[in-house]
Every structure is written in C-alpha cells, then in structure tokens.
C-alpha cells in the first residue's frame, strides 16, 4: 500500500498490513524522532521561546505580513532569520537524506511561529493551523496527520505529520514540528 514508506519500515517492522496512519506513525517513531529532538534543534527552539516570551498575539499578524512581503525578495531579513540558521541547515540535511520522501520540515515555537525550516513556508505563523492546534495545544505526545493533498509550492501530493516537541529534561511542551511526506512515494 505504501510502497516506499512501507519498504523502509519492513526491515524493522514485523510483516503485516500497514495502513497509512500506522505506517506514518512507525516512520515518525523510528526515523523522525531519532533526530527531532537533537540538541541543536532544542537549543534553537529554547532561544526563540526566550526571545518571544511575552509576545502579544497582534505580533503574529504583523510578522506574518512581513514574511509574506519578503517572499521572493532580496533582502529578506525575517525569512533569512529562519532559513539561514544551523537548525535549518540540520533540517535540510535530514530532508536530503530521505531521498525525496520528506518534502518539507519545519519547527515552531510556543506561539506557532517558525523557528527553523528546510525551505520557505507560505507563512511564518502556523499557530492557527491544525499542525499546531492539534499538537502543541494538546500537550506532550500529541500528533496530527493531515489528509493527503496537492502542495502547489512543492508540486507533489503530500501528507503532513505534526507533533509536539517537549523539553528533554522536564517533558513540558516547548514547540511543534511538521514533516511533509511525499504521498506519490506511498503507492
């Protein structure tokens, strides 16, 4: 059913029928979670949470408008502040290692604002979207798998796996991550 994703999982999963949700969950647990809480990412997330402590909700709209105005332009200081970081480089490397299975990956702070991203997102604030409201807002261990749909910006059908990121010491929710999966590789 999920040719490429399932093939990657069969080496470590007993052979049985995997539905899409099961396969995504296994991939998330056995692949993505091995790097999702890397100290580099946790440090970047912690730093942004400190910088944005006390940020008012009105700032999300202002940041979103600035982000949209900068897309495709140079200079783009806000966009670059997310994309040109070691944490974003780390995410890009994980995406490249997936050989096309991962179509996008980005990390959000406690407000739903992008901290790091492997590529440009259409907006900086994800806080009003299910990828954030169904994960961070629900606490540690929360996950959300989107429906498969065509992503115009990437030119592929994809699904998104989103999950809460928690402090490795306290277990408290400190952000969220979204990983896009190429559905065309799931035939």
Backbone as a chain_set.jsonl record, in Angstrom:
{"seq": "XXXXXXXXXXXXXXXXXXXXXXXXXXXXXXXXXXXXXXXXXXXXXXXXXXXXXXXXXXXXXXXXXXXXXXXXXXXXXXXXXXXXXXXXXXXXXXXXXXXXXXXXXXXXXXXXXXXXXXXXXXXXXXXXXXXXXXXXXXXXXXXXXXXXXXXXXXXXXXXXXXXXXXXXXXXXXXXXXXXXXXXXXXX", "coords": {"N": [[0.81, -1.194, 0.0], [1.848, 1.295, 0.797], [4.263, 1.751, -0.822], [7.093, 2.834, -0.911], [7.475, 4.04, 1.643], [6.548, 1.975, 3.296], [8.354, -0.02, 2.522], [10.718, 0.983, 3.596], [10.176, 0.637, 6.227], [9.79, -2.078, 6.637], [12.078, -3.527, 7.234], [12.413, -3.165, 9.931], [10.01, -3.68, 11.078], [7.536, -6.031, 11.98], [6.192, -8.174, 9.451], [3.169, -7.219, 8.328], [-0.103, -6.017, 7.498], [0.013, -2.62, 6.859], [-1.677, 0.347, 7.478], [-2.097, 3.699, 6.167], [-1.952, 5.608, 8.307], [-0.801, 4.014, 10.35], [1.664, 3.348, 9.154], [2.788, 5.889, 8.83], [2.991, 6.629, 11.513], [4.826, 4.714, 12.485], [7.056, 5.377, 10.92], [7.483, 7.975, 11.855], [8.064, 7.459, 14.587], [10.336, 5.727, 14.424], [12.159, 6.855, 12.65], [12.017, 9.788, 12.255], [11.828, 10.744, 14.944], [14.306, 10.076, 15.899], [15.975, 12.143, 15.314], [14.56, 14.479, 15.777], [14.621, 15.71, 18.264], [17.172, 16.664, 18.527], [19.995, 18.156, 20.115], [20.864, 20.587, 18.901], [18.554, 21.522, 17.572], [16.793, 21.729, 19.764], [18.084, 23.684, 21.255], [17.896, 25.926, 19.533], [15.128, 26.229, 19.506], [14.564, 26.715, 22.218], [15.971, 29.16, 22.535], [14.502, 30.861, 20.793], [11.998, 30.754, 22.039], [12.601, 32.089, 24.411], [13.308, 34.645, 23.375], [10.84, 35.39, 22.351], [9.193, 35.486, 24.527], [6.416, 36.751, 26.182], [5.387, 37.875, 23.894], [2.87, 39.511, 22.138], [-0.367, 38.614, 20.783], [-1.087, 40.155, 18.559], [1.307, 40.609, 17.333], [1.827, 38.314, 15.862], [0.314, 38.496, 13.534], [1.478, 40.757, 12.388], [4.109, 39.853, 11.968], [3.536, 37.755, 10.199], [2.565, 39.232, 8.008], [4.868, 40.707, 7.334], [6.542, 38.57, 6.623], [5.199, 37.505, 4.368], [5.432, 39.716, 2.647], [8.157, 39.693, 2.191], [8.678, 37.354, 0.795], [10.286, 35.924, -1.934], [11.834, 38.138, -2.365], [14.763, 40.265, -2.148], [16.646, 42.233, -0.034], [15.669, 39.843, 2.539], [15.154, 39.93, 5.496], [13.583, 38.814, 7.68], [12.672, 36.315, 6.694], [15.176, 35.18, 6.112], [16.164, 35.053, 8.72], [14.993, 32.807, 9.703], [15.51, 30.787, 7.766], [18.294, 30.784, 7.308], [20.016, 29.44, 9.259], [21.872, 27.365, 11.598], [20.132, 25.385, 12.615], [18.146, 25.203, 10.634], [19.758, 24.358, 8.525], [20.393, 21.826, 9.502], [17.844, 20.616, 9.404], [17.431, 20.683, 6.628], [19.428, 18.895, 5.823], [18.434, 16.48, 6.912], [16.145, 16.225, 5.368], [17.25, 15.939, 2.793], [18.599, 13.515, 3.164], [16.466, 11.78, 3.175], [15.882, 11.173, 0.605], [13.848, 12.245, -1.051], [11.478, 11.413, 0.162], [10.761, 12.948, 2.423], [9.231, 15.986, 2.104], [9.081, 18.497, 3.146], [10.072, 20.212, 6.124], [9.641, 21.703, 9.206], [10.003, 23.665, 12.197], [8.27, 24.876, 15.037], [7.74, 27.495, 17.47], [6.502, 28.136, 20.878], [4.406, 29.808, 20.27], [3.64, 29.132, 17.773], [5.142, 30.123, 15.75], [7.501, 29.963, 13.1], [10.641, 28.504, 13.728], [12.808, 27.178, 12.611], [13.443, 25.953, 9.323], [13.421, 23.733, 6.561], [12.904, 24.726, 4.095], [11.226, 27.404, 2.316], [8.258, 28.483, 3.806], [4.761, 29.194, 3.342], [3.807, 30.994, 5.159], [4.809, 32.516, 8.284], [3.605, 32.132, 10.705], [2.099, 29.48, 12.191], [0.285, 29.004, 14.091], [-2.511, 29.07, 14.004], [-3.308, 26.871, 12.651], [-4.088, 23.372, 12.076], [-1.791, 21.802, 12.3], [-0.501, 22.9, 14.423], [-2.461, 23.545, 16.383], [-3.546, 21.05, 16.903], [-1.491, 19.726, 18.035], [0.787, 21.051, 19.708], [-0.991, 22.566, 21.34], [-2.377, 20.538, 22.542], [-0.586, 19.21, 24.088], [2.193, 17.236, 25.441], [3.238, 14.471, 23.537], [1.225, 14.627, 21.659], [-0.076, 14.211, 18.353], [-0.602, 14.822, 14.857], [-1.922, 13.885, 11.799], [-2.232, 14.947, 8.573], [-4.694, 15.136, 5.899], [-4.093, 13.734, 2.661], [-2.981, 15.907, 0.197], [-2.616, 18.105, -2.67], [0.334, 19.927, -2.866], [0.948, 22.984, -3.903], [3.258, 24.583, -3.798], [5.34, 22.784, -3.709], [4.773, 21.007, -5.679], [3.831, 18.381, -5.465], [1.813, 15.623, -4.26], [1.085, 15.448, -0.887], [1.268, 14.469, 2.589], [1.076, 15.671, 5.918], [2.91, 15.169, 8.848], [2.572, 16.083, 12.083], [3.747, 17.06, 15.3], [4.054, 17.423, 18.872], [6.813, 19.032, 20.363], [8.86, 18.39, 23.082], [10.434, 19.508, 26.111], [13.499, 17.999, 26.76], [14.325, 17.502, 29.361], [12.355, 18.341, 31.307], [9.975, 17.522, 30.141], [7.948, 19.183, 29.419], [5.776, 20.772, 27.023], [7.302, 22.513, 24.348], [7.227, 23.396, 21.783], [6.511, 22.639, 18.319], [6.651, 20.36, 15.521], [6.549, 19.922, 12.004], [6.443, 17.551, 9.459], [6.528, 17.026, 6.132], [5.375, 14.491, 3.953], [5.992, 12.782, 0.98], [3.375, 11.787, -0.802], [3.168, 10.557, -3.237], [5.15, 8.727, -3.278], [4.119, 6.762, -1.841], [2.7, 4.608, -2.951]], "CA": [[0.0, 0.0, 0.0], [2.735, 2.455, 0.886], [5.45, 1.085, -1.365], [8.403, 3.303, -0.466], [7.478, 4.202, 3.089], [6.444, 0.649, 3.882], [9.614, -0.732, 2.276], [11.705, 1.478, 4.556], [9.8, 0.183, 7.559], [9.715, -3.522, 6.739], [13.282, -4.076, 7.846], [12.345, -3.075, 11.387], [8.635, -3.901, 11.5], [7.032, -7.339, 11.561], [5.416, -8.084, 8.223], [1.713, -7.245, 8.451], [-0.7, -4.926, 6.728], [0.13, -1.299, 7.452], [-2.45, 1.379, 6.806], [-1.332, 4.94, 6.049], [-1.691, 6.162, 9.64], [0.154, 3.151, 11.045], [2.967, 3.485, 8.514], [3.322, 7.208, 9.192], [3.355, 6.583, 12.932], [6.069, 3.943, 12.617], [8.127, 6.192, 10.353], [7.714, 9.06, 12.8], [8.725, 6.918, 15.777], [11.616, 5.06, 14.189], [13.071, 7.652, 11.844], [12.0, 11.225, 12.557], [12.093, 11.028, 16.354], [15.723, 9.871, 16.205], [16.685, 13.419, 15.15], [13.682, 15.626, 16.029], [14.986, 16.387, 19.498], [18.612, 16.887, 18.538], [20.326, 19.328, 20.928], [20.92, 21.797, 18.075], [17.175, 21.98, 17.385], [16.24, 22.118, 21.066], [18.717, 24.957, 21.621], [17.289, 26.974, 18.705], [13.754, 26.386, 19.969], [14.637, 27.37, 23.529], [16.39, 30.548, 22.323], [13.392, 31.644, 20.244], [10.965, 30.872, 23.071], [13.046, 33.162, 25.313], [13.181, 35.913, 22.643], [9.428, 35.701, 22.117], [8.424, 35.49, 25.781], [5.619, 37.971, 26.315], [4.943, 38.359, 22.592], [1.416, 39.68, 22.044], [-0.991, 37.971, 19.627], [-1.074, 41.078, 17.411], [2.621, 40.493, 16.681], [1.808, 37.198, 14.924], [-0.203, 39.029, 12.265], [2.492, 41.666, 11.844], [5.197, 39.005, 11.47], [3.017, 37.057, 9.021], [2.523, 40.202, 6.906], [6.261, 40.969, 6.941], [7.012, 37.355, 5.958], [4.581, 37.476, 3.031], [6.004, 40.803, 1.85], [9.544, 39.367, 1.878], [8.808, 36.158, -0.037], [10.788, 36.168, -3.285], [12.542, 39.422, -2.444], [16.069, 40.395, -1.513], [16.878, 41.377, 1.118], [14.525, 39.263, 3.228], [15.72, 39.668, 6.822], [12.778, 37.92, 8.514], [12.758, 34.982, 6.093], [16.547, 34.702, 6.321], [16.374, 34.756, 10.145], [14.518, 31.438, 9.905], [16.112, 29.83, 6.825], [19.762, 30.809, 7.275], [20.486, 29.112, 10.604], [22.334, 25.977, 11.719], [18.99, 24.478, 12.814], [17.541, 24.991, 9.313], [20.71, 23.516, 7.789], [20.199, 20.48, 10.044], [16.593, 20.094, 8.845], [17.661, 20.441, 5.196], [20.223, 17.665, 5.704], [17.543, 15.34, 7.157], [15.271, 16.135, 4.204], [18.062, 15.38, 1.705], [18.866, 12.106, 3.478], [15.251, 10.983, 2.955], [15.835, 10.877, -0.83], [12.57, 12.659, -1.628], [10.325, 11.027, 0.975], [10.384, 14.144, 3.178], [9.072, 17.104, 1.177], [9.272, 19.723, 3.916], [10.162, 20.021, 7.565], [9.853, 22.956, 9.923], [9.82, 23.625, 13.636], [7.563, 26.053, 15.542], [7.894, 27.801, 18.892], [5.289, 28.032, 21.689], [3.363, 30.64, 19.675], [3.351, 28.631, 16.431], [5.997, 30.838, 14.792], [8.618, 29.143, 12.619], [11.968, 28.655, 14.329], [13.742, 26.668, 11.614], [12.718, 25.318, 8.231], [14.26, 23.249, 5.464], [12.57, 25.52, 2.923], [10.312, 28.521, 2.551], [6.846, 28.199, 4.052], [3.925, 30.29, 2.838], [3.661, 31.962, 6.238], [5.682, 32.245, 9.431], [2.786, 31.771, 11.85], [1.308, 28.266, 11.999], [-0.482, 28.843, 15.321], [-3.95, 28.934, 13.769], [-3.488, 25.707, 11.781], [-4.16, 22.089, 12.78], [-0.438, 21.295, 12.586], [-0.12, 23.434, 15.729], [-3.573, 23.452, 17.346], [-3.785, 19.642, 17.228], [-0.28, 19.157, 18.632], [1.261, 21.818, 20.861], [-2.112, 22.942, 22.202], [-2.87, 19.345, 23.231], [0.433, 18.771, 25.027], [3.218, 16.24, 25.168], [2.795, 13.24, 22.899], [0.17, 14.854, 20.666], [0.29, 14.052, 16.95], [-1.653, 15.107, 13.883], [-1.612, 13.506, 10.43], [-3.176, 15.63, 7.684], [-5.16, 14.444, 4.71], [-3.205, 13.884, 1.505], [-3.446, 16.937, -0.731], [-1.585, 18.623, -3.556], [1.045, 21.101, -2.37], [1.347, 23.777, -5.066], [4.613, 25.111, -3.663], [6.306, 21.703, -3.919], [4.391, 20.286, -6.885], [3.589, 16.962, -5.182], [0.806, 15.291, -3.265], [1.774, 15.136, 0.363], [0.59, 14.496, 3.872], [1.956, 16.253, 6.927], [2.932, 14.602, 10.198], [2.945, 17.13, 13.023], [3.819, 16.529, 16.652], [4.551, 18.311, 19.909], [8.194, 18.886, 20.822], [8.892, 18.579, 24.526], [11.722, 19.708, 26.755], [14.033, 16.677, 27.076], [14.532, 17.35, 30.803], [11.112, 18.484, 32.069], [8.848, 16.92, 29.447], [6.947, 20.214, 29.111], [5.722, 21.153, 25.614], [8.051, 23.746, 24.055], [7.065, 23.729, 20.38], [5.952, 21.585, 17.468], [7.35, 20.145, 14.26], [5.77, 19.355, 10.906], [7.24, 16.864, 8.452], [5.739, 16.666, 4.958], [5.75, 13.213, 3.352], [5.601, 12.662, -0.418], [2.363, 10.735, -0.948], [3.386, 9.849, -4.501], [6.08, 7.64, -2.99], [3.372, 5.863, -0.957], [1.791, 3.803, -3.77]], "C": [[0.857, 1.263, 0.0], [4.12, 2.024, 0.445], [6.758, 1.566, -0.762], [8.483, 3.435, 1.05], [7.432, 2.849, 3.765], [7.738, -0.127, 3.687], [10.673, -0.308, 3.273], [11.426, 0.934, 5.952], [9.888, -1.331, 7.728], [10.941, -4.151, 7.381], [13.194, -4.087, 9.364], [10.948, -3.329, 11.928], [8.215, -5.299, 11.079], [6.129, -7.182, 10.345], [3.937, -8.276, 8.571], [1.173, -6.05, 7.688], [-0.574, -3.617, 7.508], [-0.814, -0.355, 6.723], [-1.635, 2.661, 6.834], [-0.973, 5.504, 7.418], [-0.681, 5.347, 10.42], [1.556, 3.336, 10.485], [3.602, 4.828, 8.856], [3.766, 7.234, 10.645], [4.65, 5.84, 13.173], [7.244, 4.751, 12.081], [8.484, 7.345, 11.294], [8.504, 8.561, 14.008], [10.147, 6.432, 15.516], [12.613, 5.861, 13.384], [13.134, 9.104, 12.338], [12.374, 11.504, 14.01], [13.552, 10.78, 16.739], [16.511, 11.169, 16.073], [15.858, 14.635, 15.546], [14.015, 16.378, 17.312], [16.501, 16.512, 19.647], [18.912, 18.148, 19.353], [20.415, 20.638, 20.135], [19.519, 22.38, 17.881], [16.566, 22.465, 18.697], [16.81, 23.462, 21.525], [18.111, 26.119, 20.83], [15.863, 27.261, 19.16], [13.713, 27.111, 21.312], [15.001, 28.851, 23.384], [15.246, 31.397, 21.777], [12.268, 31.797, 21.263], [11.327, 31.968, 24.073], [12.9, 34.532, 24.653], [11.734, 36.353, 22.509], [8.572, 35.651, 23.377], [7.682, 36.818, 25.887], [5.132, 38.548, 25.002], [3.418, 38.391, 22.558], [0.886, 39.048, 20.764], [-0.979, 38.864, 18.39], [0.244, 40.991, 16.645], [2.641, 39.362, 15.66], [1.362, 37.68, 13.547], [0.822, 39.926, 11.601], [3.662, 40.866, 11.26], [4.761, 38.251, 10.212], [2.986, 37.979, 7.806], [3.924, 40.531, 6.412], [6.817, 39.792, 6.151], [6.501, 37.311, 4.528], [5.182, 38.537, 2.116], [7.434, 40.489, 1.415], [9.707, 38.18, 0.933], [9.217, 36.533, -1.454], [11.557, 37.461, -3.449], [13.908, 39.318, -1.772], [16.269, 41.869, -1.208], [15.563, 40.898, 1.742], [14.956, 38.913, 4.65], [14.902, 38.717, 7.705], [12.853, 36.481, 7.991], [14.146, 34.392, 6.33], [16.812, 34.343, 7.78], [15.881, 33.362, 10.505], [15.304, 30.448, 9.036], [17.629, 29.728, 6.887], [20.343, 30.585, 8.669], [21.037, 27.687, 10.623], [21.184, 24.984, 11.904], [18.297, 24.191, 11.48], [18.454, 24.149, 8.432], [20.552, 22.054, 8.207], [18.937, 19.846, 9.448], [16.731, 19.8, 7.349], [18.447, 19.142, 4.98], [19.354, 16.429, 5.935], [16.608, 15.136, 5.963], [16.024, 15.514, 3.032], [18.339, 13.898, 1.923], [17.668, 11.21, 3.185], [15.06, 10.615, 1.489], [14.452, 11.13, -1.435], [11.34, 12.272, -0.83], [9.826, 12.218, 1.799], [10.386, 15.316, 2.204], [9.26, 18.452, 1.848], [9.419, 19.343, 5.375], [10.434, 21.379, 8.182], [9.441, 22.791, 11.374], [9.222, 24.95, 14.097], [7.78, 26.223, 17.036], [6.55, 27.69, 19.625], [4.131, 28.871, 21.164], [2.926, 30.121, 18.308], [4.133, 29.357, 15.353], [7.169, 29.948, 14.391], [9.913, 29.524, 13.327], [13.026, 28.301, 13.297], [12.923, 25.95, 10.554], [13.699, 24.888, 7.14], [14.019, 24.036, 4.19], [11.574, 26.609, 3.29], [8.901, 27.995, 2.771], [6.034, 29.405, 3.589], [3.668, 31.354, 3.896], [4.577, 31.576, 7.388], [4.886, 31.752, 10.634], [1.887, 30.597, 11.507], [0.306, 28.075, 13.138], [-1.974, 28.702, 15.158], [-4.283, 27.724, 12.906], [-3.436, 24.415, 12.597], [-2.792, 21.533, 13.132], [0.08, 21.793, 13.933], [-1.233, 23.228, 16.757], [-3.862, 22.012, 17.761], [-2.565, 18.974, 17.861], [0.096, 19.944, 19.879], [0.134, 22.124, 21.845], [-2.652, 21.758, 23.004], [-1.814, 18.708, 24.134], [1.371, 17.691, 24.527], [2.602, 14.975, 24.579], [1.742, 13.416, 21.821], [0.724, 14.776, 19.25], [-0.901, 14.395, 16.076], [-1.145, 14.716, 12.502], [-2.666, 14.129, 9.531], [-3.668, 14.685, 6.589], [-4.116, 14.638, 3.601], [-3.815, 14.945, 0.592], [-2.279, 17.435, -1.564], [-0.993, 19.884, -2.958], [1.583, 21.856, -3.583], [2.799, 24.221, -4.991], [5.674, 24.047, -3.922], [5.989, 20.87, -5.152], [4.179, 18.801, -6.689], [2.391, 16.819, -4.247], [1.556, 14.905, -2.003], [0.797, 15.063, 1.521], [1.582, 15.096, 4.853], [1.779, 15.505, 8.245], [3.384, 15.734, 11.106], [2.893, 16.548, 14.428], [4.395, 17.574, 17.593], [6.01, 17.991, 20.2], [8.207, 19.227, 22.31], [10.309, 18.759, 25.025], [12.263, 18.34, 27.176], [14.229, 16.441, 28.573], [13.208, 17.339, 31.562], [9.92, 17.77, 31.448], [7.753, 17.912, 29.08], [6.952, 20.534, 27.615], [6.451, 22.477, 25.386], [7.944, 24.168, 22.596], [6.427, 22.582, 19.635], [6.79, 21.478, 16.202], [6.376, 19.547, 13.257], [6.741, 18.773, 9.89], [6.297, 16.469, 7.315], [6.28, 15.388, 4.346], [5.171, 13.138, 1.945], [4.648, 11.474, -0.587], [2.531, 9.956, -2.24], [4.368, 8.708, -4.342], [5.395, 6.578, -2.126], [2.386, 5.005, -1.738], [2.015, 2.333, -3.536]], "O": [[0.58, 2.199, -0.75], [5.041, 1.943, 1.257], [7.472, 0.771, -0.152], [9.451, 2.989, 1.666], [8.187, 2.595, 4.704], [8.177, -0.825, 4.6], [11.446, -1.14, 3.75], [12.341, 0.789, 6.762], [10.045, -1.817, 8.848], [10.84, -5.205, 8.008], [13.825, -4.918, 10.017], [10.727, -3.201, 13.133], [8.495, -5.72, 9.956], [5.4, -6.199, 10.216], [3.518, -9.336, 9.037], [1.933, -5.17, 7.282], [-0.998, -3.52, 8.659], [-0.77, -0.256, 5.497], [-0.58, 2.704, 7.467], [0.185, 5.842, 7.664], [0.197, 5.905, 11.078], [2.521, 3.466, 11.237], [4.798, 4.906, 9.137], [4.809, 7.802, 10.967], [5.481, 6.273, 13.971], [8.302, 4.806, 12.708], [9.66, 7.645, 11.496], [9.496, 9.173, 14.404], [11.054, 6.699, 16.304], [13.809, 5.573, 13.43], [14.182, 9.576, 12.781], [13.16, 12.413, 14.277], [13.991, 11.229, 17.797], [17.593, 11.297, 16.647], [16.407, 15.733, 15.644], [13.717, 17.567, 17.425], [17.035, 16.469, 20.756], [18.152, 19.115, 19.285], [20.07, 21.695, 20.663], [19.322, 23.588, 18.011], [15.899, 23.499, 18.73], [16.098, 24.276, 22.113], [17.841, 27.179, 21.396], [15.442, 28.417, 19.193], [12.907, 28.02, 21.507], [14.401, 29.702, 24.04], [15.034, 32.52, 22.233], [11.649, 32.859, 21.344], [10.449, 32.699, 24.532], [12.425, 35.477, 25.284], [11.434, 37.546, 22.55], [7.348, 35.762, 23.296], [8.271, 37.882, 25.699], [4.518, 39.615, 24.994], [2.76, 37.412, 22.91], [1.607, 38.957, 19.771], [-0.87, 38.357, 17.273], [0.289, 41.267, 15.446], [3.391, 39.431, 14.686], [1.952, 37.322, 12.527], [1.014, 39.864, 10.387], [4.146, 41.179, 10.173], [5.537, 38.125, 9.266], [3.338, 37.565, 6.701], [4.15, 40.625, 5.205], [7.485, 39.981, 5.134], [7.271, 37.105, 3.59], [5.414, 38.279, 0.935], [7.878, 40.972, 0.373], [10.767, 38.016, 0.33], [8.571, 37.361, -2.096], [11.897, 37.839, -4.57], [14.17, 38.43, -0.96], [16.064, 42.693, -2.1], [14.498, 41.467, 1.505], [15.108, 37.737, 4.98], [15.482, 37.892, 8.41], [13.073, 35.545, 8.761], [14.269, 33.227, 6.71], [17.592, 33.433, 8.059], [16.311, 32.795, 11.51], [15.716, 29.392, 9.516], [18.191, 28.686, 6.55], [21.069, 31.43, 9.194], [20.7, 26.885, 9.751], [21.254, 23.861, 11.405], [17.903, 23.053, 11.224], [17.973, 23.312, 7.669], [20.576, 21.155, 7.366], [18.955, 18.686, 9.037], [16.216, 18.795, 6.859], [18.156, 18.384, 4.056], [19.512, 15.43, 5.234], [16.315, 14.0, 5.59], [15.484, 14.645, 2.347], [18.315, 13.114, 0.975], [17.832, 10.009, 2.969], [14.171, 9.829, 1.161], [13.952, 10.332, -2.228], [10.249, 12.762, -1.122], [8.623, 12.471, 1.868], [11.395, 15.607, 1.562], [9.565, 19.441, 1.183], [8.952, 18.289, 5.808], [11.326, 22.111, 7.753], [8.652, 21.916, 11.731], [9.609, 26.015, 13.616], [7.974, 25.255, 17.771], [5.572, 27.206, 19.056], [2.989, 28.665, 21.572], [1.95, 30.613, 17.743], [3.826, 29.225, 14.168], [7.758, 29.264, 15.229], [10.231, 30.701, 13.497], [14.01, 29.02, 13.124], [11.854, 25.408, 10.836], [14.67, 25.584, 6.841], [14.856, 24.013, 3.288], [11.14, 26.714, 4.437], [8.413, 27.162, 2.007], [6.567, 30.507, 3.462], [3.344, 32.494, 3.563], [5.061, 30.447, 7.456], [5.419, 31.041, 11.485], [1.019, 30.7, 10.641], [-0.438, 27.095, 13.151], [-2.651, 28.256, 16.084], [-5.426, 27.569, 12.475], [-2.826, 24.364, 13.665], [-2.642, 20.862, 14.154], [0.982, 21.194, 14.519], [-0.972, 22.786, 17.876], [-4.37, 21.777, 18.857], [-2.606, 17.787, 18.185], [-0.244, 19.54, 20.991], [0.299, 21.955, 23.053], [-3.308, 21.949, 24.028], [-2.117, 17.766, 24.867], [1.343, 17.293, 23.362], [1.582, 14.479, 25.058], [1.397, 12.454, 21.134], [1.842, 15.216, 18.98], [-2.053, 14.277, 16.493], [-0.075, 15.154, 12.079], [-3.859, 13.874, 9.701], [-3.131, 13.596, 6.387], [-3.353, 15.604, 3.621], [-4.998, 14.893, 0.257], [-1.115, 17.224, -1.224], [-1.721, 20.804, -2.584], [2.549, 21.427, -4.214], [3.498, 24.237, -6.005], [6.794, 24.376, -4.314], [6.835, 20.111, -5.624], [4.325, 18.027, -7.635], [2.009, 17.755, -3.545], [2.523, 14.145, -2.038], [-0.34, 15.529, 1.439], [2.792, 15.033, 4.637], [0.662, 15.246, 8.693], [4.468, 16.285, 10.915], [2.095, 15.654, 14.712], [5.12, 18.479, 17.181], [6.396, 16.825, 20.276], [7.634, 20.23, 22.734], [11.261, 18.236, 24.446], [11.573, 17.594, 27.872], [14.293, 15.291, 29.009], [12.958, 16.441, 32.366], [8.959, 17.446, 32.146], [6.741, 17.528, 28.493], [8.017, 20.566, 26.998], [6.252, 23.441, 26.125], [8.51, 25.19, 22.208], [5.87, 21.665, 20.238], [7.54, 22.391, 15.858], [5.492, 18.768, 13.615], [7.725, 19.407, 9.509], [5.377, 15.674, 7.512], [7.493, 15.211, 4.23], [3.985, 13.403, 1.746], [5.059, 10.315, -0.523], [2.085, 8.813, -2.335], [4.417, 7.811, -5.184], [6.03, 5.603, -1.724], [1.313, 4.7, -1.217], [1.339, 1.501, -4.141]]}, "num_chains": 1, "name": "protein.A"}
